């Protein structure tokens, strides 16, 4: 499938998740005790919805370990921002440090997980998230390639289709790759999908959505997990 598809929620019987809800669903699945980098875009929202009862240490590549949720406007500190230039707080025991040390943590394999945005994800886990090739929007490499290579696992958080209605989960990425075969799980506004050696497996779907309808918005073939469930949010 290569063309645009209709994604109206008015006549298809399902509602898409918000960006914050996508971030919440991913945050809920992070294992206790993890060190996690939050990439630019939807992933940074996860800092505001971390699950209670788990010790999850958030990392930002500009030099923070122990990132907390965004502060109230009156409590903003101009010296405490994340890689997206959003205001953040510092958790008890957290620290900030030189940029090179932040990348040493990434390149040294010390991060358990990185949550990243994406322009495209291929069925085999290839990731394209640093440029669209549009000269009006300069590419933003940032730490994307370092994270894709250095983190122990990569989860992608993204809308299921583009603003034009074109699939973002594709057979083969047409945009320049960030890294090949690194994505393990995809969280979209419609579903949670695992990238496995046997193809893409749907773990969760929003209420009212069918596998057939989800397949229409996804290029690679999808399989439904035996224990799949509805994607409900708080």
C-alpha positions as CSV (number, residue, x, y, z in Angstrom):
1,X,0.0,0.0,0.0
2,X,1.4,3.4,-0.9
3,X,-1.4,5.9,-1.2
4,X,-3.2,8.0,1.4
5,X,-6.0,6.5,3.4
6,X,-9.0,8.0,5.2
7,X,-8.4,8.3,9.0
8,X,-11.6,10.2,10.0
9,X,-12.8,8.9,13.4
10,X,-16.4,10.2,12.8
11,X,-17.5,7.2,10.6
12,X,-15.2,4.4,11.5
13,X,-16.1,3.7,15.1
14,X,-12.8,4.3,16.8
15,X,-10.9,7.3,18.3
16,X,-7.2,7.9,18.1
17,X,-5.0,8.5,21.1
18,X,-3.6,11.9,21.9
19,X,0.1,12.5,21.9
20,X,0.1,12.5,25.7
21,X,-1.8,9.2,25.7
22,X,0.7,7.6,23.4
23,X,3.5,8.7,25.8
24,X,1.5,7.4,28.8
25,X,1.1,3.9,27.2
26,X,4.8,3.6,26.5
27,X,5.7,4.9,30.0
28,X,3.5,2.3,31.6
29,X,5.4,-0.5,29.8
30,X,8.9,0.6,30.9
31,X,10.5,-2.0,33.2
32,X,11.2,-1.1,36.7
33,X,14.8,0.0,37.3
34,X,15.4,1.2,33.7
35,X,17.6,4.1,32.5
36,X,15.7,5.7,29.7
37,X,16.4,8.4,27.1
38,X,13.4,10.4,25.9
39,X,13.8,11.6,22.3
40,X,12.4,14.8,20.8
41,X,8.7,15.1,20.2
42,X,6.1,12.7,21.7
43,X,8.7,10.9,23.8
44,X,9.5,13.9,25.9
45,X,5.9,14.0,27.1
46,X,6.5,10.7,28.9
47,X,8.4,12.5,31.7
48,X,5.0,13.9,32.7
49,X,3.3,10.5,33.0
50,X,5.8,8.2,34.5
51,X,4.1,5.3,36.4
52,X,4.1,5.5,40.2
53,X,5.8,2.7,42.1
54,X,8.7,2.2,39.6
55,X,12.2,3.5,39.7
56,X,12.8,4.8,36.2
57,X,15.7,7.2,35.6
58,X,15.3,9.5,32.7
59,X,18.3,10.7,30.6
60,X,18.5,13.7,28.3
61,X,21.4,14.0,25.9
62,X,22.1,17.6,26.7
63,X,23.4,16.5,30.1
64,X,20.8,15.4,32.6
65,X,20.2,12.2,34.5
66,X,17.1,12.1,36.6
67,X,14.8,14.3,34.5
68,X,11.5,15.0,36.2
69,X,8.1,16.3,34.8
70,X,7.6,19.8,33.5
71,X,7.3,22.5,36.1
72,X,4.6,25.0,36.7
73,X,5.2,28.2,34.8
74,X,6.2,30.1,38.0
75,X,8.8,27.4,38.8
76,X,10.6,27.4,35.5
77,X,14.4,27.5,35.6
78,X,16.0,28.8,32.4
79,X,19.1,26.6,33.2
80,X,17.1,23.4,33.4
81,X,15.8,22.2,30.0
82,X,15.8,19.0,28.1
83,X,17.1,18.2,24.6
84,X,13.9,19.6,23.1
85,X,14.5,22.9,25.0
86,X,11.4,22.2,27.2
87,X,11.5,23.2,30.8
88,X,12.0,20.2,33.1
89,X,12.5,19.5,36.8
90,X,15.2,17.4,38.5
91,X,14.3,14.3,40.5
92,X,15.9,13.8,44.0
93,X,19.3,12.4,43.3
94,X,19.4,13.7,39.8
95,X,22.3,15.6,38.2
96,X,23.3,17.6,35.2
97,X,26.7,17.5,33.6
98,X,28.8,18.2,30.4
99,X,27.3,17.2,27.1
100,X,30.2,14.8,26.3
101,X,29.4,12.8,29.5
102,X,25.8,12.4,28.4
103,X,27.0,10.9,25.1
104,X,29.5,8.7,26.8
105,X,26.5,7.1,28.6
106,X,24.8,6.6,25.3
107,X,27.8,5.3,23.4
108,X,28.9,3.1,26.3
109,X,25.7,1.1,26.3
110,X,24.5,2.3,29.7
111,X,21.0,3.1,28.6
112,X,18.4,0.3,28.8
113,X,15.9,2.0,26.5
114,X,15.4,5.0,24.2
115,X,12.0,6.3,23.3
116,X,12.3,8.0,19.9
117,X,10.0,9.7,17.4
118,X,10.0,8.6,13.7
119,X,9.2,9.7,10.2
120,X,9.1,6.1,9.1
121,X,9.6,2.6,10.6
122,X,10.1,-0.4,8.3
123,X,8.6,-3.8,9.0
124,X,12.1,-5.2,9.9
125,X,12.7,-2.4,12.4
126,X,14.7,0.0,10.2
127,X,14.4,3.6,11.6
128,X,14.2,6.9,9.7
129,X,13.9,9.8,12.0
130,X,16.5,12.5,11.3
131,X,15.4,14.1,8.0
132,X,12.4,14.2,5.6
133,X,14.6,15.5,2.7
134,X,12.5,18.7,2.6
135,X,14.9,21.7,2.3
136,X,12.4,23.9,4.1
137,X,13.0,21.9,7.3
138,X,16.7,21.4,8.0
139,X,17.7,17.9,9.2
140,X,18.1,17.4,13.0
141,X,20.5,14.6,13.6
142,X,21.0,15.4,17.3
143,X,21.8,12.2,19.2
144,X,19.4,10.0,17.1
145,X,22.1,7.8,15.5
146,X,24.0,7.5,18.8
147,X,20.9,6.4,20.6
148,X,19.8,4.0,17.9
149,X,23.3,2.3,18.1
150,X,23.9,2.7,21.8
151,X,20.7,2.0,23.7
152,X,19.9,-1.6,24.5
153,X,16.4,-1.3,23.1
154,X,14.5,1.2,20.9
155,X,10.8,2.0,21.1
156,X,9.2,4.4,18.6
157,X,6.3,6.7,19.5
158,X,4.6,8.2,16.5
159,X,1.3,8.9,14.8
160,X,0.2,5.9,12.7
161,X,0.0,7.9,9.5
162,X,1.3,11.2,8.2
163,X,-0.8,14.4,8.0
164,X,-1.4,13.4,4.4
165,X,-2.8,10.0,5.5
166,X,0.2,8.0,4.3
167,X,1.5,5.1,6.3
168,X,4.5,5.7,8.6
169,X,5.0,2.0,9.1
170,X,6.3,0.9,5.7
171,X,7.7,-2.1,3.9
172,X,10.9,-0.2,3.3
173,X,12.0,3.3,4.4
174,X,12.2,5.8,1.5
175,X,13.8,8.3,3.8
176,X,17.5,8.2,4.9
177,X,18.0,5.7,7.6
178,X,19.0,6.5,11.2
179,X,19.8,2.9,11.8
180,X,18.8,-0.5,10.4
181,X,16.8,-3.1,12.3
182,X,16.8,-1.4,15.7
183,X,13.2,-0.8,16.6
184,X,11.6,-3.4,18.9
185,X,8.2,-1.9,19.6
186,X,6.0,0.8,18.0
187,X,3.5,2.9,19.9
188,X,1.0,4.8,17.7
189,X,-2.2,6.7,18.2
190,X,-4.0,3.4,17.1
191,X,-2.0,0.5,18.4
192,X,1.0,-1.1,20.1
193,X,3.0,-3.2,17.7
194,X,6.0,-5.5,18.3
195,X,8.7,-5.9,15.7
196,X,9.7,-9.6,15.8
197,X,11.7,-12.0,13.7
198,X,8.4,-13.2,12.2
199,X,7.1,-9.8,11.3
200,X,4.9,-7.2,13.0
201,X,2.6,-8.4,15.9
202,X,-0.2,-6.2,17.1
203,X,-0.4,-6.3,20.9
204,X,-3.0,-3.7,21.5
205,X,-5.6,-1.7,19.4
206,X,-7.8,1.2,20.4
207,X,-11.5,0.2,21.0
208,X,-13.5,-0.3,17.9
209,X,-10.6,-0.7,15.6
210,X,-10.2,-4.0,13.7
211,X,-7.1,-5.6,12.4
212,X,-8.4,-5.3,8.8
213,X,-8.8,-1.5,9.2
214,X,-5.4,-1.2,10.9
215,X,-3.8,-3.1,8.0
216,X,-5.2,-0.6,5.5
217,X,-3.1,2.0,7.2
218,X,0.0,-0.1,7.5
219,X,2.2,-1.4,4.6
220,X,3.8,-4.5,6.1
221,X,1.6,-7.5,7.0
222,X,0.2,-7.5,10.5
223,X,-0.5,-10.5,12.8
224,X,-2.7,-10.3,15.8
225,X,-1.2,-11.6,19.1
226,X,-3.1,-14.4,20.7
227,X,-3.3,-12.4,23.9
228,X,-4.0,-9.0,22.3
229,X,-6.2,-6.5,24.2
230,X,-7.9,-3.2,23.8
231,X,-5.6,-0.2,24.2
232,X,-7.3,1.6,27.1
233,X,-5.8,4.7,28.6
234,X,-6.1,6.4,32.0
